[in-house]
Amino acid sequence: MPPELEIGSKPLLIRFNGVDRPVLVDPFDGGFREATLELEALQGKECLDCFQGEWLLMFDGGTKECFLVSLVSLSRISLPPLLTPLENIYMCALSSPTLPDCTIMFIAERIKYGGDEEEEEERYLVYCRPGDEEWWELDDETDDMHTFVAVNAALSSSSDAYIERRGIPHPSKMRCGQNTYLVESDGDVFLLQFYTHGFYNSEVIDMDIHRLDTSGYVWEKVESIGDRTIFVSSNNCVALSSASRAGIQPGCVHLLHEHCFDGTRLYTIWLDDRTMRCSLLPAGSFDSLYWVVPSSFKKGLSENLTQWNNKIKLTSYEDMEQALAPWSSLPVEMVEELVPRISLIDYLNVRGVCKGWNLISKPIQYGKRYPRYPMLLSISSSVGVFKLFDPIVKNEYTMKNNSLVPCKDYFQMPLFTKDGWVLVIRGNKYMYAANPFTGEVVELPEIPWLGEQFDGISFSSPPNSPNCIVCSTHKERVSNQAQSNTIYVMVWRTGDKQWTKKKIEDHTEFRTAYSNPIFYHGEFYCLGTRGSLGIFNPNNMTWRVLDKPDPILVGDPMSGEQYCHLLEFRDDLIAIFRPHNKGPIDLYRLNKVQMVWIKIDRLDDEVVYVDNWNAIMMPTPRDACCNRSYLPKLGVYDEAREAYNSAFYDLRSSSYYPNYYGLTERMNSIWILPNFRGQ
């Protein structure tokens, strides 16, 4: 076996394919090197789980033999024969591999027949300790599947065993599309929630972390994991408590995401600035992938992990304000002469120096020199700090503004932007609209129960205007059915004390896409997953699905299987379909006379900006930007390593620049178009 793939040389993956010989994989090497693991104890056995990054739970289907084996010391711990059918067990846990604290436990299910032979699933625990002659069963009567339950690991191997329950309420979440993982590190328990754009074949777009406060058994939001690095997959989670001492960059989460359109992806997430990158693992039959991350590491770790991520040194708005304070004595007339020659962010910073400079308006010459174009906005923390990336100037700024509401208990996610305003959700109960360029904030009422389960949301006009309407739509999904017959709409108007909910019958095949509706000619237009259009009229609270245009896509795609966008540009409706991989981005313009979609092959005078929920089309600010669709992703540094390159899709060549994989993505990001009317 190559030295770089030895157990303990670096974090690795172990791949099991049935009872074949397991294979070690280096996911951090661009070549994805592999090596077969030649261990006699594993041959012909099936792996049920991997604990603490080194202990494998193995099972022999013929003899029902079950045992633990360490990949580091090769020590083996025998367990009783496992007679419970494997298809009935899941969520295995190990308290400790050492006696006398070693307890191993499964959650299992079986079919229970009630009256009239009705089938009902019944959950129970299967557990044992080394030295036991058999596995023990204990009924689990927990009813609430959304509440965490703590079980005492010191279960007695007798019929008198019982569960010491401690119900722990689930923490707040931002969206319903999520994958949740628990991981323990030095006595701390962390809950990681990864948000995806859809439920199937979807990309990870954001995450949040909560730590269990054992003083009251509640979850508290955290934005840092300290010196730890966490490795996550659907099969096991491992945390290194002192990553820097092991030679690995701390403050990172490495997620193995197996539910992508193009296969299995490895996401590396940096928590300090909330950015992430993904790489695609080679195609293959990855039946079971487990992280192998022993607590003790050898030296000579992979350069891919030890190199610290180069970041642009950013200046906060508060620091800049102090640095510029002596300049406030300059005459305002002199500063006004300089304004047409500086960038947008510099213009905002100039206005923040003092009260006198705050009154400086943006002159006409500025608008001619720097036409409006979107910037990528992301919420980087809970204390009102956000980042702006300028794709044309290729510069990034960190700013602090009171328009972003500090939030200690919930994570925040931007959802929709228009007219310089951004709609932000906090947890699953609260929402507000903010203008980060003017500092204005409009608080919205508390969202009704399950109100976060909307497929799209938008507003008709600036939230500080008297005629603003906020509207969200959602079509309920029913198991084993292509669609349901109900549309749920939430509406808020300026001055309302609460949301208005409307349940509307819809017997069409229309399925709402994960796409923000647009306010067009007095109504909210919604894009369907196949390209059809549904319309909600806020005046009479009615819903209708148009007979035309005909759907663009064939089949019946699920919501979230791809990015779908609807926008209005120069009174035209534009539909955009963007896959979750490096496939082509397709644009269509609605011919309103014939009511048909016409494919757009070129954008000679326009440019498009798309993110996870929003899309903006506008005239090109520069000739070089035509035929481009900018993404919420950033490429590598330029040759001088001074700025990011913005990633985009070129319609003319049908290619992504830079390459699709390996891009840096700032989580929680959305394209926002500044609006300086009246300034």
C-alpha positions as CSV (number, residue, x, y, z in Angstrom):
1,M,0.0,0.0,0.0
2,P,1.4,3.5,-0.9
3,P,2.6,5.3,2.3
4,E,0.3,8.2,1.5
5,L,-2.7,5.9,1.8
6,E,-1.7,4.2,5.1
7,I,-4.3,4.4,7.9
8,G,-3.5,7.5,9.9
9,S,-1.5,9.2,7.2
10,K,-4.3,11.6,6.4
11,P,-8.2,11.6,6.5
12,L,-9.3,8.9,4.1
13,L,-12.5,7.2,2.9
14,I,-13.0,3.4,3.0
15,R,-15.4,2.1,0.4
16,F,-17.3,-1.2,0.8
17,N,-19.1,-2.8,-2.1
18,G,-21.0,-5.7,-0.7
19,V,-18.5,-8.3,0.7
20,D,-15.7,-7.4,-1.8
21,R,-12.4,-6.3,-0.4
22,P,-12.7,-2.7,0.9
23,V,-10.8,0.1,-0.9
24,L,-9.2,3.1,0.7
25,V,-9.8,6.4,-1.2
26,D,-7.9,9.7,-0.9
27,P,-10.7,12.3,-1.6
28,F,-8.4,15.2,-1.1
29,D,-6.0,14.2,-3.9
30,G,-6.9,15.5,-7.3
31,G,-6.2,12.0,-8.7
32,F,-8.4,10.3,-6.1
33,R,-5.8,7.6,-5.5
34,E,-7.1,4.2,-4.3
35,A,-5.6,1.1,-2.6
36,T,-7.2,-2.2,-1.7
37,L,-7.2,-2.9,2.0
38,E,-5.8,-6.4,2.5
39,L,-7.2,-7.5,5.9
40,E,-8.2,-11.1,6.3
41,A,-10.7,-10.1,9.1
42,L,-12.7,-8.1,6.6
43,Q,-12.8,-10.4,3.6
44,G,-16.2,-11.8,2.9
45,K,-17.8,-9.6,5.6
46,E,-20.3,-6.8,5.4
47,C,-19.6,-3.5,7.1
48,L,-22.5,-2.2,9.1
49,D,-20.9,1.0,10.5
50,C,-17.7,2.8,11.3
51,F,-17.2,4.4,14.7
52,Q,-14.8,7.1,15.9
53,G,-13.1,7.1,12.5
54,E,-11.4,3.7,13.0
55,W,-13.7,1.0,14.5
56,L,-15.6,-1.1,12.0
57,L,-18.7,-3.1,12.9
58,M,-18.5,-6.2,10.7
59,F,-21.1,-8.9,10.0
60,D,-20.9,-12.3,8.4
61,G,-24.2,-13.0,6.6
62,G,-23.6,-16.8,6.6
63,T,-22.7,-17.3,10.2
64,K,-24.4,-14.2,11.6
65,E,-21.1,-13.4,13.3
66,C,-20.7,-9.8,14.5
67,F,-17.5,-8.1,15.8
68,L,-15.7,-4.8,16.1
69,V,-12.3,-4.3,14.6
70,S,-9.9,-1.4,14.8
71,L,-8.2,-0.2,11.6
72,V,-5.3,1.2,13.6
73,S,-4.4,-1.5,16.1
74,L,-6.2,-4.4,14.3
75,S,-7.6,-5.4,17.7
76,R,-10.9,-7.3,17.6
77,I,-13.9,-7.3,19.9
78,S,-16.4,-10.2,19.6
79,L,-20.1,-9.6,19.8
80,P,-23.1,-12.0,19.9
81,P,-24.5,-13.2,16.6
82,L,-26.8,-10.6,15.1
83,L,-30.1,-12.3,14.3
84,T,-32.1,-9.1,13.5
85,P,-32.6,-8.8,9.7
86,L,-30.3,-6.1,8.4
87,E,-33.0,-4.4,6.4
88,N,-34.8,-3.6,9.7
89,I,-31.9,-1.9,11.5
90,Y,-30.4,1.6,11.2
91,M,-28.7,4.4,13.1
92,C,-26.1,2.4,15.0
93,A,-24.2,4.0,17.9
94,L,-21.2,3.0,20.0
95,S,-20.6,4.5,23.5
96,S,-17.0,3.4,23.7
97,P,-14.8,0.6,22.3
98,T,-13.3,0.0,25.7
99,L,-14.7,-1.9,28.7
100,P,-16.6,-1.5,30.9
101,D,-18.2,1.4,29.0
102,C,-18.7,-0.4,25.7
103,T,-22.3,-0.5,24.6
104,I,-23.4,-0.8,21.0
105,M,-27.0,-0.1,19.9
106,F,-29.2,0.0,16.8
107,I,-32.6,1.4,16.2
108,A,-34.8,-1.2,14.5
109,E,-38.3,-1.4,13.0
110,R,-40.8,-4.2,12.6
111,I,-44.3,-4.5,11.2
112,K,-46.9,-4.8,13.8
113,Y,-50.4,-5.9,12.8
114,G,-53.3,-4.3,14.6
115,G,-57.1,-4.6,14.2
116,D,-58.4,-5.6,10.8
117,E,-54.8,-6.7,9.9
118,E,-53.7,-3.1,9.5
119,E,-49.9,-2.8,9.3
120,E,-48.1,-0.5,11.7
121,E,-44.4,0.2,12.0
122,E,-43.0,-0.4,15.5
123,R,-39.6,0.9,16.7
124,Y,-37.4,-0.8,19.2
125,L,-33.8,-0.7,20.3
126,V,-31.3,-3.6,19.8
127,Y,-28.2,-3.4,22.0
128,C,-25.5,-5.5,23.7
129,R,-22.2,-5.3,25.5
130,P,-19.1,-7.4,24.8
131,G,-19.5,-10.7,26.7
132,D,-23.2,-10.8,26.3
133,E,-24.5,-14.1,24.8
134,E,-27.2,-12.3,22.8
135,W,-28.5,-9.0,21.6
136,W,-31.2,-7.4,23.8
137,E,-34.3,-5.7,22.6
138,L,-36.1,-2.7,24.3
139,D,-39.3,-1.1,23.0
140,D,-39.0,2.5,22.0
141,E,-42.3,4.3,22.7
142,T,-41.2,7.7,21.5
143,D,-43.9,9.3,19.4
144,D,-42.4,12.5,18.2
145,M,-40.0,11.8,15.3
146,H,-38.9,15.5,15.4
147,T,-37.6,15.4,19.0
148,F,-34.2,14.2,20.0
149,V,-34.1,11.5,22.7
150,A,-31.1,10.8,24.9
151,V,-30.8,7.2,26.0
152,N,-28.7,6.1,28.9
153,A,-25.8,4.0,27.6
154,A,-25.5,2.0,30.9
155,L,-28.3,-0.4,29.9
156,S,-28.5,-3.5,31.9
157,S,-28.5,-6.8,30.0
158,S,-31.7,-8.0,31.6
159,S,-35.4,-7.7,31.0
160,D,-35.6,-4.9,33.6
161,A,-33.7,-2.5,31.3
162,Y,-35.4,0.8,30.6
163,I,-34.8,4.0,28.6
164,E,-33.9,7.1,30.5
165,R,-35.6,9.6,28.1
166,R,-34.6,13.3,27.8
167,G,-36.6,15.0,25.1
168,I,-34.6,17.7,23.3
169,P,-36.6,20.0,21.0
170,H,-35.4,20.4,17.5
171,P,-33.6,23.7,16.8
172,S,-34.8,26.3,14.4
173,K,-34.2,25.6,10.7
174,M,-34.3,27.9,7.7
175,R,-35.8,25.7,5.0
176,C,-37.5,22.3,4.9
177,G,-35.0,20.8,2.4
178,Q,-32.2,19.7,4.7
179,N,-29.9,16.9,5.8
180,T,-29.2,16.6,9.6
181,Y,-26.2,15.0,11.3
182,L,-25.1,14.6,14.9
183,V,-21.5,14.5,15.9
184,E,-19.7,14.4,19.3
185,S,-16.4,16.0,20.2
186,D,-14.8,16.1,23.6
187,G,-18.2,16.0,25.4
188,D,-19.8,18.5,23.1
189,V,-22.6,17.4,20.8
190,F,-23.1,19.4,17.6
191,L,-26.1,19.3,15.2
192,L,-25.2,20.1,11.6
193,Q,-28.0,21.0,9.2
194,F,-27.1,21.2,5.5
195,Y,-29.6,22.9,3.3
196,T,-30.1,21.7,-0.3
197,H,-31.9,23.4,-3.2
198,G,-34.2,20.4,-3.5
199,F,-34.9,17.0,-2.0
200,Y,-33.3,14.9,-4.7
201,N,-30.2,15.2,-6.9
202,S,-29.6,18.6,-5.4
203,E,-26.7,20.9,-4.4
204,V,-25.8,22.0,-0.9
205,I,-26.4,25.7,-0.7
206,D,-26.0,26.5,3.0
207,M,-25.5,25.1,6.5
208,D,-25.9,25.9,10.2
209,I,-24.5,24.5,13.4
210,H,-26.0,24.1,16.9
211,R,-24.4,22.9,20.1
212,L,-26.3,21.1,22.8
213,D,-26.5,23.1,26.0
214,T,-26.7,20.4,28.6
215,S,-27.6,22.8,31.4
216,G,-31.1,23.0,30.0
217,Y,-30.9,20.5,27.1
218,V,-31.6,23.0,24.4
219,W,-29.7,23.7,21.2
220,E,-27.7,27.0,20.9
221,K,-26.6,28.4,17.6
222,V,-22.8,28.5,17.1
223,E,-20.8,30.0,14.2
224,S,-17.5,28.4,15.1
225,I,-16.3,25.0,16.1
226,G,-12.9,26.3,17.4
227,D,-9.9,24.1,16.7
228,R,-12.0,21.2,15.5
229,T,-12.5,19.8,12.0
230,I,-15.6,17.7,11.3
231,F,-15.9,15.0,8.6
232,V,-19.5,14.1,7.7
233,S,-21.2,11.5,5.5
234,S,-24.5,9.7,5.5
235,N,-22.8,6.7,7.1
236,N,-20.6,8.2,9.8
237,C,-19.4,11.5,11.3
238,V,-16.0,12.1,12.9
239,A,-14.7,15.2,14.7
240,L,-11.0,16.0,15.3
241,S,-10.9,17.9,18.5
242,S,-7.5,19.5,17.9
243,A,-7.1,19.7,14.1
244,S,-4.2,22.2,14.1
245,R,-2.2,19.8,16.3
246,A,-2.9,17.1,13.8
247,G,-1.7,19.3,11.0
248,I,-5.1,19.9,9.5
249,Q,-6.8,23.2,9.0
250,P,-9.3,23.8,11.8
251,G,-12.7,25.4,11.6
252,C,-13.7,23.3,8.5
253,V,-16.5,20.8,7.7
254,H,-15.9,18.2,5.1
255,L,-19.2,16.8,3.8
256,L,-19.6,13.8,1.6
257,H,-22.8,14.5,-0.3
258,E,-24.1,11.5,-2.1
259,H,-27.4,12.9,-3.4
260,C,-26.2,15.0,-6.3
261,F,-27.3,14.9,-9.9
262,D,-23.8,14.0,-11.1
263,G,-22.7,11.6,-8.4
264,T,-20.9,11.9,-5.0
265,R,-19.5,15.3,-4.1
266,L,-17.0,16.4,-1.4
267,Y,-17.9,19.8,0.0
268,T,-15.3,21.6,2.1
269,I,-16.8,24.4,4.1
270,W,-14.8,27.1,5.8
271,L,-16.8,28.5,8.8
272,D,-14.7,31.6,9.3
273,D,-15.9,33.3,6.1
274,R,-18.8,30.8,5.2
275,T,-17.4,29.8,1.9
276,M,-17.3,26.3,0.4
277,R,-15.8,24.3,-2.5
278,C,-16.9,21.0,-4.0
279,S,-15.1,18.3,-6.0
280,L,-16.7,15.4,-7.8
281,L,-15.5,12.0,-6.8
282,P,-14.9,9.6,-9.7
283,A,-17.9,7.7,-11.0
284,G,-18.3,4.3,-9.5
285,S,-20.5,2.1,-7.4
286,F,-20.0,3.7,-4.0
287,D,-22.3,1.5,-2.0
288,S,-20.9,2.5,1.4
289,L,-18.4,5.2,2.1
290,Y,-17.1,5.8,5.6
291,W,-14.6,8.4,6.9
292,V,-11.4,6.9,8.4
293,V,-10.0,9.6,10.6
294,P,-8.1,8.1,13.6
295,S,-7.6,10.4,16.6
296,S,-3.8,10.1,16.2
297,F,-2.1,11.1,13.0
298,K,1.2,10.4,11.4
299,K,3.3,13.3,10.0
300,G,3.5,14.1,6.3
301,L,-0.1,15.1,5.8
302,S,-1.6,16.0,2.4
303,E,-0.8,19.4,1.2
304,N,-4.4,19.7,0.1
305,L,-5.5,19.8,3.7
306,T,-2.6,21.6,5.4
307,Q,-2.4,24.6,3.1
308,W,-4.4,27.5,4.6
309,N,-6.9,29.0,2.3
310,N,-5.7,32.3,0.9
311,K,-8.2,35.0,1.5
312,I,-8.4,38.7,0.6
313,K,-7.8,40.9,3.6
314,L,-11.0,42.8,4.0
315,T,-11.6,46.0,5.9
316,S,-14.7,46.3,8.0
317,Y,-17.0,49.3,7.7
318,E,-16.3,50.3,11.3
319,D,-12.5,50.3,10.8
320,M,-12.8,52.3,7.6
321,E,-15.0,54.8,9.4
322,Q,-12.3,55.4,12.0
323,A,-9.6,55.6,9.5
324,L,-11.5,58.2,7.4
325,A,-12.5,60.3,10.4
326,P,-9.7,62.9,10.0
327,W,-10.9,63.5,6.4
328,S,-14.3,64.8,7.5
329,S,-12.7,68.2,7.8
330,L,-12.5,68.5,4.0
331,P,-15.0,70.8,2.4
332,V,-18.1,68.9,1.1
333,E,-17.7,70.7,-2.3
334,M,-14.3,69.2,-2.8
335,V,-15.5,65.7,-1.9
336,E,-18.4,66.0,-4.4
337,E,-15.9,66.5,-7.1
338,L,-14.3,63.2,-6.3
339,V,-17.5,61.1,-6.1
340,P,-17.9,60.6,-9.9
341,R,-14.4,58.9,-10.0
342,I,-14.8,56.3,-7.2
343,S,-16.5,52.9,-7.1
344,L,-19.9,52.2,-5.7
345,I,-18.7,50.8,-2.3
346,D,-16.2,53.7,-1.9
347,Y,-19.2,56.0,-2.5
348,L,-21.1,54.3,0.3
349,N,-18.1,54.5,2.6
350,V,-17.6,58.2,1.8
351,R,-21.2,58.9,2.8
352,G,-20.5,57.2,6.1
353,V,-17.6,59.3,7.2
354,C,-19.6,62.0,8.8
355,K,-23.1,63.6,8.8
356,G,-22.0,66.2,6.3
357,W,-20.7,63.7,3.8
358,N,-23.8,61.6,4.3
359,L,-25.8,64.2,2.4
360,I,-23.7,63.9,-0.7
361,S,-25.9,62.7,-3.6
362,K,-24.7,60.6,-6.4
363,P,-24.3,63.0,-9.4
364,I,-25.4,62.2,-13.0
365,Q,-21.8,61.8,-14.1
366,Y,-21.4,58.9,-11.6
367,G,-24.3,57.0,-13.2
368,K,-22.8,57.4,-16.6
369,R,-19.4,56.2,-15.5
370,Y,-20.6,53.4,-13.3
371,P,-24.0,52.1,-14.5
372,R,-26.0,49.9,-12.1
373,Y,-25.2,46.2,-12.1
374,P,-25.7,43.6,-9.4
375,M,-23.4,42.6,-6.6
376,L,-23.2,39.3,-4.8
377,L,-24.4,39.9,-1.2
378,S,-24.0,37.3,1.6
379,I,-24.7,37.4,5.3
380,S,-21.4,36.4,6.9
381,S,-22.4,36.5,10.6
382,S,-25.2,37.2,13.0
383,V,-24.1,40.6,14.1
384,G,-25.1,42.6,11.1
385,V,-22.0,42.0,9.0
386,F,-22.4,41.2,5.3
387,K,-20.1,40.9,2.3
388,L,-20.5,42.4,-1.2
389,F,-18.6,41.1,-4.2
390,D,-18.3,43.3,-7.3
391,P,-18.1,41.0,-10.4
392,I,-17.0,43.8,-12.7
393,V,-14.3,45.5,-10.6
394,K,-13.5,42.0,-9.1
395,N,-13.3,43.2,-5.6
396,E,-14.9,42.1,-2.3
397,Y,-16.0,44.3,0.6
398,T,-17.0,43.6,4.2
399,M,-19.5,46.0,5.6
400,K,-21.5,46.4,8.8
401,N,-24.9,47.9,8.5
402,N,-27.9,48.2,10.9
403,S,-30.2,47.1,8.2
404,L,-29.1,43.5,8.9
405,V,-30.8,42.5,12.1
406,P,-28.4,40.9,14.7
407,C,-29.6,37.5,15.5
408,K,-28.2,35.3,18.3
409,D,-30.8,32.5,18.3
410,Y,-31.4,31.8,14.6
411,F,-29.4,31.6,11.4
412,Q,-30.4,33.9,8.5
413,M,-30.8,33.3,4.8
414,P,-31.5,35.9,2.0
415,L,-34.4,34.9,-0.2
416,F,-35.3,37.6,-2.7
417,T,-34.0,41.0,-3.9
418,K,-35.6,43.8,-5.8
419,D,-35.1,47.6,-5.9
420,G,-32.1,47.5,-3.6
421,W,-34.0,45.6,-0.9
422,V,-33.4,42.0,0.3
423,L,-35.9,39.7,2.0
424,V,-34.3,37.7,4.8
425,I,-35.6,34.8,6.8
426,R,-34.4,34.2,10.4
427,G,-35.0,30.6,11.5
428,N,-38.4,29.4,10.5
429,K,-40.5,32.1,12.2
430,Y,-39.2,35.5,11.4
431,M,-38.7,37.6,8.3
432,Y,-37.6,41.1,7.5
433,A,-36.8,43.3,4.5
434,A,-33.6,45.4,4.5
435,N,-31.9,47.9,2.2
436,P,-28.2,47.5,3.0
437,F,-27.4,50.6,1.0
438,T,-29.7,53.0,2.8
439,G,-30.0,51.2,6.2
440,E,-33.8,50.9,6.1
441,V,-35.5,47.9,7.7
442,V,-39.1,46.7,7.6
443,E,-40.0,43.9,10.1
444,L,-42.7,41.5,8.9
445,P,-45.1,39.6,11.2
446,E,-44.2,36.2,12.6
447,I,-44.6,33.5,9.9
448,P,-47.4,31.0,10.5
449,W,-46.6,27.4,11.4
450,L,-44.8,25.6,8.5
451,G,-44.8,29.0,6.7
452,E,-41.1,28.4,5.8
453,Q,-42.2,25.6,3.4
454,F,-42.8,27.8,0.4
455,D,-41.4,27.2,-3.1
456,G,-40.8,30.9,-3.8
457,I,-41.4,34.3,-2.3
458,S,-41.2,37.9,-3.6
459,F,-42.6,41.4,-3.2
460,S,-44.3,43.7,-5.6
461,S,-42.6,47.0,-4.7
462,P,-40.1,48.3,-2.1
463,P,-41.2,47.1,1.3
464,N,-41.2,50.7,2.7
465,S,-43.9,51.7,0.1
466,P,-47.6,51.8,1.1
467,N,-48.6,49.5,-1.7
468,C,-46.1,46.7,-1.1
469,I,-47.4,43.1,-1.3
470,V,-45.3,40.1,-0.2
471,C,-46.4,36.8,-1.7
472,S,-45.2,33.2,-1.3
473,T,-46.5,30.0,-3.0
474,H,-46.3,26.3,-2.3
475,K,-47.9,23.2,-3.8
476,E,-48.2,20.4,-1.3
477,R,-46.4,17.2,-2.1
478,V,-48.1,13.9,-1.4
479,S,-46.2,10.6,-1.1
480,N,-46.5,8.3,-4.1
481,Q,-48.4,10.9,-6.1
482,A,-47.1,13.1,-8.9
483,Q,-48.8,16.1,-7.5
484,S,-51.5,17.2,-5.1
485,N,-54.6,19.4,-5.8
486,T,-53.8,22.2,-3.4
487,I,-51.9,25.5,-3.7
488,Y,-51.0,27.3,-0.5
489,V,-50.4,31.1,-0.7
490,M,-49.2,33.5,2.0
491,V,-49.8,37.2,1.5
492,W,-48.6,40.3,3.5
493,R,-49.5,43.9,2.7
494,T,-47.9,47.0,4.2
495,G,-49.6,47.7,7.5
496,D,-50.9,44.1,8.1
497,K,-50.4,42.7,11.6
498,Q,-50.3,39.1,10.4
499,W,-50.0,37.0,7.2
500,T,-53.1,36.1,5.2
501,K,-53.1,32.4,4.3
502,K,-55.1,31.0,1.4
503,K,-55.7,27.4,0.4
504,I,-56.8,27.0,-3.2
505,E,-57.9,23.9,-5.0
506,D,-55.8,23.2,-8.2
507,H,-56.6,20.1,-10.2
508,T,-54.0,20.7,-12.9
509,E,-50.7,19.0,-13.4
510,F,-48.9,22.2,-12.6
511,R,-46.1,21.8,-10.0
512,T,-44.5,24.9,-8.6
513,A,-40.7,25.1,-9.1
514,Y,-38.3,26.3,-6.4
515,S,-38.4,29.7,-8.0
516,N,-39.4,33.2,-6.8
517,P,-42.6,34.5,-8.4
518,I,-42.4,37.8,-10.2
519,F,-44.9,40.7,-10.0
520,Y,-45.9,41.3,-13.5
521,H,-48.8,43.5,-14.7
522,G,-50.4,43.5,-11.2
523,E,-50.2,39.7,-10.6
524,F,-47.6,37.2,-9.3
525,Y,-46.4,34.8,-12.0
526,C,-45.0,31.4,-10.9
527,L,-42.9,29.1,-13.0
528,G,-43.7,25.4,-13.1
529,T,-41.1,22.6,-13.0
530,R,-41.7,21.9,-16.7
531,G,-42.0,25.6,-17.8
532,S,-45.7,26.2,-17.6
533,L,-47.1,29.3,-15.8
534,G,-49.4,29.8,-12.8
535,I,-50.7,33.2,-11.8
536,F,-51.9,34.4,-8.4
537,N,-54.0,37.6,-8.3
538,P,-53.5,39.4,-5.0
539,N,-56.6,41.6,-5.5
540,N,-59.2,38.9,-5.6
541,M,-57.0,36.1,-4.1
542,T,-57.5,33.8,-7.0
543,W,-55.2,31.3,-8.8
544,R,-55.1,30.0,-12.3
545,V,-52.8,28.0,-14.5
546,L,-52.4,29.1,-18.1
547,D,-53.2,26.7,-20.9
548,K,-50.3,28.2,-22.9
549,P,-47.4,28.3,-23.2
550,D,-46.8,24.6,-23.5
551,P,-44.3,23.0,-21.1
552,I,-40.7,23.3,-22.2
553,L,-39.4,20.1,-20.5
554,V,-40.7,16.6,-21.0
555,G,-41.6,14.3,-18.1
556,D,-42.5,15.4,-14.6
557,P,-39.4,16.7,-12.8
558,M,-39.7,17.2,-9.1
559,S,-39.3,20.6,-7.5
560,G,-35.7,21.4,-6.9
561,E,-34.2,18.9,-9.4
562,Q,-32.7,21.9,-11.2
563,Y,-32.6,25.7,-10.7
564,C,-35.6,27.3,-12.3
565,H,-35.9,31.1,-12.6
566,L,-38.5,33.5,-14.0
567,L,-37.7,37.1,-14.5
568,E,-39.1,40.2,-16.3
569,F,-36.9,42.3,-18.6
570,R,-38.2,45.1,-20.8
571,D,-41.7,43.8,-20.4
572,D,-40.7,40.3,-21.5
573,L,-40.9,37.1,-19.4
574,I,-37.7,35.1,-19.4
575,A,-37.4,31.5,-18.1
576,I,-34.0,30.0,-17.1
577,F,-33.3,26.4,-16.4
578,R,-29.9,25.6,-14.7
579,P,-28.9,22.1,-13.8
580,H,-27.1,21.0,-10.6
581,N,-24.1,20.0,-12.6
582,K,-22.0,21.4,-15.4
583,G,-24.7,20.9,-17.9
584,P,-25.9,23.8,-20.2
585,I,-28.0,26.7,-18.9
586,D,-31.0,27.2,-21.1
587,L,-32.9,30.5,-21.5
588,Y,-36.3,31.1,-23.1
589,R,-38.2,34.2,-23.9
590,L,-42.0,34.2,-24.0
591,N,-43.6,35.2,-27.2
592,K,-46.7,36.9,-25.8
593,V,-48.6,37.0,-29.1
594,Q,-48.3,33.3,-29.8
595,M,-47.8,32.3,-26.1
596,V,-44.9,30.1,-26.9
597,W,-41.4,29.9,-25.4
598,I,-38.6,30.8,-27.8
599,K,-35.1,29.6,-26.9
600,I,-32.4,32.3,-26.5
601,D,-29.1,31.3,-28.1
602,R,-27.3,34.6,-27.7
603,L,-27.2,37.6,-25.3
604,D,-25.3,40.1,-27.4
605,D,-26.5,43.1,-25.4
606,E,-27.6,41.6,-22.1
607,V,-26.1,39.7,-19.2
608,V,-27.8,37.5,-16.6
609,Y,-27.0,37.0,-12.9
610,V,-28.4,33.9,-11.3
611,D,-28.2,32.5,-7.7
612,N,-30.1,29.9,-5.8
613,W,-33.4,31.7,-5.8
614,N,-33.0,34.9,-7.8
615,A,-32.3,35.9,-11.4
616,I,-31.6,39.4,-12.9
617,M,-31.2,40.4,-16.5
618,M,-29.9,43.7,-17.6
619,P,-27.9,45.5,-20.4
620,T,-24.2,44.6,-20.3
621,P,-22.2,47.1,-18.2
622,R,-19.2,46.2,-20.4
623,D,-18.9,44.7,-23.9
624,A,-16.9,41.8,-22.5
625,C,-19.8,40.7,-20.3
626,C,-22.3,39.9,-23.1
627,N,-23.5,36.3,-23.6
628,R,-22.8,35.6,-20.0
629,S,-24.8,34.2,-17.1
630,Y,-23.0,35.0,-13.8
631,L,-23.2,32.4,-11.0
632,P,-23.1,32.8,-7.2
633,K,-19.7,31.2,-7.3
634,L,-16.2,32.6,-7.4
635,G,-13.2,31.2,-9.3
636,V,-9.5,31.3,-8.3
637,Y,-7.5,34.4,-7.7
638,D,-6.1,36.3,-10.6
639,E,-2.4,36.1,-11.6
640,A,-1.5,38.8,-9.0
641,R,-3.6,36.9,-6.4
642,E,-5.3,40.2,-5.5
643,A,-8.9,39.5,-6.4
644,Y,-11.4,36.8,-7.2
645,N,-12.6,36.0,-10.7
646,S,-16.4,35.8,-10.9
647,A,-17.6,32.5,-12.4
648,F,-20.0,32.6,-15.3
649,Y,-21.5,30.4,-18.1
650,D,-20.8,31.5,-21.6
651,L,-23.8,31.0,-23.9
652,R,-21.7,31.3,-27.1
653,S,-19.3,28.5,-26.2
654,S,-21.7,26.6,-23.8
655,S,-18.9,26.4,-21.2
656,Y,-18.3,27.4,-17.6
657,Y,-15.4,29.7,-16.7
658,P,-13.5,28.8,-14.7
659,N,-14.2,25.0,-14.6
660,Y,-17.4,24.1,-12.8
661,Y,-15.8,22.0,-10.0
662,G,-13.4,23.6,-7.5
663,L,-15.1,27.0,-7.5
664,T,-15.5,28.9,-4.3
665,E,-19.0,29.6,-3.3
666,R,-20.0,32.1,-0.7
667,M,-22.9,30.5,1.2
668,N,-26.0,32.6,1.9
669,S,-25.4,34.7,-1.2
670,I,-27.8,36.5,-3.5
671,W,-27.4,39.0,-6.4
672,I,-28.7,42.4,-5.4
673,L,-29.1,45.3,-7.7
674,P,-28.6,48.7,-5.9
675,N,-31.3,51.3,-6.3
676,F,-30.3,54.9,-5.6
677,R,-33.4,56.7,-6.6
678,G,-33.8,59.7,-4.4
679,Q,-30.2,59.7,-3.2
